[in-house]
Structure formats: structure tokens, C-alpha cells
């Protein structure tokens, strides 16, 4: 899958340096900076270069089944 397929989702991003970041993956909306994505988690915003991203793991919400 492409990085853009995960935009707008909560993910864990692992870089080729083994650092991990967790949060909402967003595109950087700047005409000059096109090779970065943002990972937002609370008040923390990390800008990650696309070429350093090794793996993206989506975090799916848990669904509860009612016992009706």
C-alpha cells in the first residue's frame, strides 16, 4: 500500500532508524515541502520524511458486541 492510503487514519509509523511514532497521519499542505507527512498525537506534531518510512501499521478501533 502507499503512504497516501493511510492519510487520515490512526497509525504506528516505523522509520528505517527503528524509531516509532503513533498518531493521526496527515499530509503536509505546503507547496514547498512535499516529501514529508505529519503524525499528530495530542499536542505533539512530528514531521517525518516520506523516504525514511519503513512500515505503517494501522490501529483499528475495537468493536464491542452487545449481548441483546
Backbone torsions as a table, in degrees:
resi	resn	phi	psi	omega
1	UNK	NA	158.1	179.2
2	UNK	-90.3	156.7	177.5
3	UNK	-57.9	-40.5	-177.9
4	UNK	-63.0	-21.4	177.9
5	UNK	-68.3	-20.3	-177.9
6	UNK	-99.4	-2.7	-179.8
7	UNK	-60.9	134.9	-179.2
8	UNK	88.5	3.1	-179.0
9	UNK	-113.9	155.4	173.4
10	UNK	-81.5	123.9	-173.4
11	UNK	-140.5	167.4	166.1
12	UNK	-112.1	122.5	-179.1
13	UNK	-107.4	128.0	175.5
14	UNK	-111.4	127.8	178.8
15	UNK	-89.1	167.5	178.8
16	UNK	-68.2	-8.5	175.2
17	UNK	-93.1	6.7	-179.3
18	UNK	74.4	5.5	173.4
19	UNK	-74.4	144.7	178.1
20	UNK	-122.8	148.4	178.1
21	UNK	-134.7	140.3	179.8
22	UNK	-125.7	137.8	177.4
23	UNK	155.3	-163.6	-179.1
24	UNK	-82.8	123.4	-179.8
25	UNK	-87.4	124.3	-177.3
26	UNK	-131.9	153.3	175.1
27	UNK	-78.4	148.2	173.7
28	UNK	-87.4	118.5	-176.5
29	UNK	-96.8	80.7	179.8
30	UNK	-145.1	135.9	-178.3
31	UNK	-69.8	-27.1	-177.2
32	UNK	-87.5	-43.0	-177.5
33	UNK	-96.5	103.9	-177.0
34	UNK	-116.5	-9.5	-175.1
35	UNK	-105.7	26.9	178.2
36	UNK	-128.5	155.9	169.6
37	UNK	-126.6	160.6	178.1
38	UNK	-109.1	143.1	170.5
39	UNK	-120.0	116.6	-177.2
40	UNK	-109.0	127.4	178.0
41	UNK	-139.1	103.1	-175.8
42	UNK	65.5	-126.0	179.6
43	UNK	-92.6	0.7	-179.7
44	UNK	-90.8	130.9	176.1
45	UNK	-126.8	121.5	178.6
46	UNK	-114.3	132.3	176.5
47	UNK	-99.3	123.0	-175.7
48	UNK	-118.8	132.0	176.1
49	UNK	-70.4	132.7	-177.1
50	UNK	-58.5	-36.9	-175.3
51	UNK	-71.7	-13.9	178.5
52	UNK	-94.7	-5.2	-178.6
53	UNK	-76.0	123.0	-178.2
54	UNK	-97.0	-43.3	-175.3
55	UNK	-150.9	142.9	174.8
56	UNK	-124.4	125.6	178.1
57	UNK	-117.4	115.7	178.3
58	UNK	-71.8	147.0	175.9
59	UNK	-106.7	115.8	-178.0
60	UNK	-93.0	140.0	177.1
61	UNK	-68.8	146.0	176.9
62	UNK	-78.1	138.1	179.2
63	UNK	-108.7	134.5	-179.9
64	UNK	-101.6	139.0	179.9
65	UNK	-101.4	125.2	178.6
66	UNK	-75.2	152.3	-176.7
67	UNK	-101.2	40.9	-179.2
68	UNK	-82.8	NA	NA
